[in-house]
């Protein structure tokens, strides 16, 4: 699985799926206590290779924070110079923000 702030790429699909379908996805980030559950739209599908790209469309505040925190940790560990996380700010709404740096981060399964 490859993860970004706005979606993910997945491998290992064993069933044929229709592109643009809405799916519920649950995954757990390394060192996380709870799984993240999100709703996503299939952005692209390669049924022959068992791969798909998902675009998040409904992410809880907790899952959003967990994903963004994990991505920031990955970026720092890879040497990216990023701004400190804002504190005391209101919760974001709408689409997930785009962080500077790599588009995808690999998540160990």
C-alpha positions in Angstrom: 0.0 0.0 0.0 1.2 3.5 -0.9 -0.3 6.4 1.1 -0.6 10.1 0.5 -2.7 12.8 2.3 -5.4 12.5 -0.3 -5.5 8.8 -1.2 -3.6 5.5 -1.6 -2.4 2.9 -4.0 -3.2 -0.7 -3.2 -1.9 -4.0 -4.5 -3.3 -7.5 -4.2 -6.9 -7.0 -5.3 -8.4 -10.4 -5.9 -11.8 -9.4 -7.2 -12.7 -7.4 -10.3 -13.8 -4.0 -9.3 -15.5 -1.2 -11.4 -13.6 2.0 -11.7 -15.2 5.0 -9.9 -16.8 2.8 -7.3 -17.0 4.0 -3.8 -15.3 1.7 -1.2 -14.7 1.6 2.5 -11.1 1.0 3.4 -9.6 0.2 6.8 -5.9 0.1 7.4 -3.5 0.5 10.3 -0.4 2.7 10.2 2.9 1.4 11.8 3.1 2.3 15.5 -0.6 3.3 15.5 -3.0 2.1 18.2 -6.2 2.2 16.1 -7.0 1.5 12.5 -8.0 4.3 10.1 -11.3 3.8 8.3 -12.0 6.0 5.2 -14.4 6.1 2.3 -12.7 6.5 -1.1 -13.5 6.5 -4.8 -11.6 4.3 -7.1 -9.5 6.7 -9.3 -8.0 4.0 -11.4 -8.1 0.2 -11.6 -5.7 -2.4 -13.1 -7.7 -5.6 -12.6 -5.1 -7.6 -14.5 -2.3 -6.6 -12.1 -4.6 -6.5 -9.0 -3.8 -2.8 -8.4 -5.9 0.3 -7.8 -5.6 4.0 -6.9 -8.0 5.4 -4.3 -9.0 9.0 -3.7 -10.2 9.7 -0.2 -13.6 11.3 -0.1 -14.7 10.9 3.6 -12.1 10.9 6.3 -12.8 11.3 10.0 -11.0 14.0 11.9 -9.1 11.3 13.9 -8.1 9.4 10.8 -7.1 12.7 9.0 -4.8 13.7 11.9 -3.3 10.2 12.2 -2.5 10.1 8.4 -1.0 13.6 8.4 1.1 13.0 11.5 2.4 9.7 10.0 3.2 11.4 6.7 5.0 14.2 8.5 7.1 11.7 10.5 8.0 9.9 7.2 9.0 13.2 5.6 11.2 14.2 8.5 12.9 10.8 8.7 13.7 11.1 4.9 15.3 14.6 5.5 12.5 16.9 4.2 12.5 20.4 5.7 8.9 20.9 6.7 7.1 23.5 8.8 6.2 22.5 12.4 2.6 21.4 12.9 0.3 24.2 13.8 -1.1 24.1 17.3 -4.4 25.4 18.6 -5.8 25.7 15.1 -9.4 24.8 14.3 -9.9 21.4 12.7 -9.7 21.5 8.9 -12.7 20.6 6.9 -13.0 19.6 3.3 -10.3 17.8 1.2 -7.1 16.6 2.9 -4.3 19.3 2.6 -1.4 18.6 0.3 1.9 18.4 2.2 5.2 19.4 0.5 7.4 16.4 -0.3 6.9 13.0 -1.7 3.6 12.1 -3.3 3.4 8.6 -1.8 4.9 7.0 1.3 5.1 3.3 1.6 3.2 1.8 4.5 4.3 -1.6 5.7 1.4 -4.1 5.7 
